[in-house]
Amino acid sequence: MSQSNKLNLINSIIISFLILGFPGGYISAKLYRFFGNENWVKISLITSLFFPGTIILIHTIINTTLIIEKSNAAMKIKDILSLYCFWIFLYIPTSLIGSFLAIKEKKKYQDYPINTIPTLIPKKPFYLSIKFSPIITGLICFGAIFYELNSVMNSLWKNETYFFATFLWISFIVFLIVNCEITILVIYWNLTKGDYKWWWKSYYIGGSPMIYLLIYSIYYLFSLKITRISALIIYCGIMYIIYFVGYIICGSLATLTCFLFLRKLYKQIKID
């Protein structure tokens, strides 16, 4: 994580992402099947195209801007084509294989005491609604990382050196744990009130801190006093990538932890 080894860090991230194509396709298809769907090709294509496709599109816009500005930070065409080849010929096939194996497994989750007949969801308190609960939970989690976020932003955009990379990782892990615990708590409260539709709600609640990151990035933009359109495009592109990646990480982990929690919870229920 040393700033003198940024190239090694970027290479490690790319290699890790390519390797995780198989488990990414496997887990997404596993959850997709759990909720009663069997079209593994559809979910695999969404998994392998939506996230990396969005990142590559934004990166292409940023890199084109850097080329127009004749910046040394611009990537060469051959390097961009290499990334495309890794994505198309390595990540997408491994994701398809993972999804195919997940769908072909014989286990159907029929041993869980879950009622498959839809029931009427009673009226809940306003603080448990999908419109209100992410506002509060997101603010609590965002407040836990605000100081570190401000230091990272100054390091990215104001050329200030950040020396506490290890502490940053610890803070990030603690933030993810707290975010998942709060999401589980809110979902449990919803279940006690009769709202059994937890899956997308857990995703929205888990990703809600990143909404405050997006708002803060807009506020931070005014302190930079950017006057060139190219600099504005680069700032907006990079911050949107951070927001997009952070939202997916937080939302996915929150949903997976809720999934594991509910599996453990419903396994303890005995039906006569």
Buried (B, 14 or more C-beta within 10 A) or exposed (E): EEEEEEEEEEEEEBEEBBEBBBBBBBBBBBBBBBEEEEEBEEBBBBBBBEBBEBBBEBBBBBBEBBBEBEEEEBBEEEEBEEBEEBBEEEBBBBBBBBBBBBBEEEEEEEEEEEEEEEEEEEEBEEEBBBEEBBBBBBEEBBEBBEEBBEBBBBBBBEEEEBEEBEEBEEBBEEBBEBBBBBBBEBBBBBBEBEBBEBBEBBBBBBBBBBBBBBEBBEEBBEEEEBEEEBBBBBBBBBBBBBBBBBBBBBBBBBBBBBBEBBEEEEEEEEEE
